[in-house]
Amino acid sequence: MNEREIRATFDDTTIRVYQAYSPHIALPALDAGTFVSPFKMSRMTWIKPSFCWMMYRCGYGMKPGQEMVLGIDITREGFDWALRRAALSTFTPSVHGNHEEWKKSLASAPVRVQWDPERNANLEKIDGVRSIQMGLSADAVALYVHEWITNIEDITPLAHSLHDPGSRSKRIFDLPTAAERRYPIGPIPSIRLGELEG
């Protein structure tokens, strides 16, 4: 794996991302097939293509407010739209000329990108490998909720089962991460995302 490449489970038309919420947000979303109230359209929402990083973020679905883990299939067209309009969430000298230029990019972008250390199934850092997180706001949230989402799956039982090291060791080869591969980014301006590879 290269340091910065998008790795995800995808097919010709959709890509899977992950989010974790409390039941009062997740259950209505599962019933509706997309996010509905009390989900807040006005708040930034972060999507993550890496299954293992999601497990790290939510502690296998054991952290308060993240008890339900969702696998969300969205259109690749929507995902690419978000990448083309993203700005890095932190100042990066190799990308931004100065802090003012970086702040301008943030102010005009409906999507923020950050790269965090990738994790394995035991939630240990994978040295030299980063995982992408995308924060959707403004128009991006509306498009995500109303147009991009094609399916929501409750993967909470899987997440909870992985909390047990014995169960985790038995399932290590059939985890969703086994299907993740490099996502082709095409003509997306990769330099804006921190010298993205792929």
C-alpha positions in Angstrom: 0.0 0.0 0.0 1.2 3.5 -0.8 1.1 6.1 1.9 -1.8 8.1 0.4 -4.2 6.2 -1.8 -7.9 5.7 -1.4 -8.6 2.0 -0.6 -12.2 1.0 -0.6 -14.8 -1.7 -1.6 -16.4 -0.6 -4.8 -18.0 -1.8 -8.0 -18.7 -0.1 -11.3 -21.3 2.3 -9.9 -21.0 2.4 -6.1 -18.4 2.7 -3.3 -18.8 1.7 0.3 -18.2 4.2 3.2 -18.7 3.8 6.9 -20.2 5.8 9.7 -21.2 5.1 13.3 -24.0 6.6 15.2 -26.2 6.2 18.2 -29.4 4.1 17.6 -31.6 7.2 17.6 -29.9 8.3 14.4 -29.0 4.9 12.9 -32.3 3.1 13.2 -34.4 5.8 11.4 -31.7 5.8 8.7 -32.0 2.1 8.2 -35.8 2.3 8.0 -35.7 5.2 5.5 -32.7 4.0 3.4 -31.0 7.3 4.0 -30.5 9.8 6.8 -33.5 11.5 8.3 -34.3 13.5 11.4 -32.8 13.6 14.0 -29.7 13.5 11.7 -28.6 17.1 11.4 -28.2 18.3 7.9 -26.5 21.5 9.1 -23.6 19.6 10.7 -20.5 18.3 9.0 -20.6 14.5 8.6 -17.5 12.4 8.1 -17.4 9.3 5.8 -14.7 6.7 5.8 -13.9 4.1 3.1 -11.6 2.1 5.4 -13.4 -0.6 7.4 -10.5 -0.9 9.9 -10.2 2.8 10.5 -13.9 2.9 11.2 -13.4 0.1 13.7 -10.7 2.2 15.3 -12.8 5.3 15.4 -15.8 3.7 17.0 -14.0 1.1 19.1 -15.8 -1.8 17.3 -19.1 0.0 18.0 -18.5 0.2 21.8 -18.0 3.9 22.1 -20.9 6.0 23.4 -22.8 7.6 20.6 -21.3 5.2 18.1 -23.0 2.0 19.1 -24.3 1.3 15.6 -22.0 0.9 12.7 -23.4 1.4 9.2 -22.0 0.3 5.8 -23.2 2.9 3.3 -23.1 2.4 -0.4 -23.0 5.7 -2.4 -22.6 6.5 -6.0 -19.1 6.7 -7.4 -20.3 9.8 -9.2 -21.1 11.4 -5.9 -17.9 10.3 -4.3 -15.8 11.7 -7.2 -17.8 15.0 -7.0 -16.8 15.3 -3.3 -13.1 14.6 -4.1 -13.0 17.2 -6.8 -14.4 19.8 -4.4 -12.3 18.9 -1.3 -9.8 20.9 0.6 -7.3 19.5 3.1 -8.4 20.1 6.7 -4.8 21.0 7.8 -2.2 23.3 6.4 0.3 21.5 4.3 3.3 23.4 3.0 3.7 21.2 -0.1 0.2 21.9 -1.2 -0.6 25.4 0.1 1.6 28.4 -0.6 0.7 30.0 2.8 -1.9 29.9 5.6 -4.0 32.5 3.9 -4.3 30.4 0.7 -5.2 27.3 2.8 -7.9 29.2 4.7 -9.4 30.4 1.5 -9.5 26.8 0.2 -11.3 25.7 3.3 -13.8 28.5 3.1 -14.8 27.7 -0.4 -14.8 23.9 -0.2 -18.0 21.9 0.8 -15.7 18.9 1.5 -12.8 18.5 3.8 -10.2 15.7 3.6 -7.8 14.5 6.3 -5.4 11.6 6.3 -5.0 9.6 9.5 -2.8 6.6 10.2 -4.4 3.5 8.7 -5.2 0.7 11.2 -5.2 -3.1 11.0 -8.0 -5.3 12.4 -6.4 -5.1 15.9 -6.5 -1.3 15.6 -2.8 -1.0 15.5 -1.2 1.7 13.3 0.1 0.6 9.9 3.4 2.4 9.6 3.7 4.6 6.5 0.1 4.2 5.4 -2.7 6.8 5.7 -6.4 6.5 5.5 -8.7 9.1 4.0 -11.6 10.7 5.9 -14.0 13.1 4.1 -16.1 15.7 5.9 -19.2 16.7 4.0 -20.9 20.0 4.7 -23.3 22.4 3.0 -24.3 21.2 -0.5 -22.3 18.0 -0.1 -24.4 16.8 2.9 -27.7 17.4 0.9 -26.4 15.5 -2.1 -25.1 12.7 0.1 -28.4 12.3 1.9 -30.8 12.9 -1.1 -28.9 11.6 -4.1 -25.8 9.6 -3.4 -26.9 7.0 -0.9 -28.1 3.8 -2.6 -28.1 1.4 0.4 -27.5 1.3 4.1 -26.5 -1.9 5.9 -26.3 -2.5 9.6 -22.9 -4.0 10.3 -23.1 -3.6 14.1 -23.1 -7.3 14.8 -19.9 -7.8 12.9 -18.3 -4.8 14.6 -19.3 -6.0 18.1 -18.0 -9.5 17.4 -14.6 -8.1 16.5 -14.3 -6.6 20.0 -13.4 -10.1 21.2 -9.8 -11.0 20.2 -10.6 -14.7 19.8 -13.4 -14.0 17.4 -11.4 -11.4 15.6 -8.5 -13.8 14.9 -11.0 -16.4 13.4 -12.5 -13.8 11.1 -9.4 -11.9 10.1 -9.5 -13.3 6.5 -13.2 -12.6 5.8 -13.4 -9.0 7.0 -14.7 -6.3 4.6 -11.2 -4.9 4.5 -10.2 -8.0 2.4 -12.2 -6.6 -0.5 -10.7 -3.1 -0.3 -8.5 -2.1 -3.2 -7.1 1.1 -4.7 -9.8 3.4 -5.9 -9.1 5.0 -9.4 -9.3 8.7 -9.0 -9.1 9.7 -12.6 -8.6 13.4 -13.4 -9.2 14.6 -9.8 -6.7 17.3 -8.8 -4.8 15.1 -6.4 -2.3 17.8 -5.3 -5.2 19.5 -3.5 -5.7 16.4 -1.4 -2.1 16.1 -0.3 -0.3 14.4 -3.2 -2.9 11.6 -3.4 -1.7 8.4 -5.1 -3.9 6.3 -7.3 
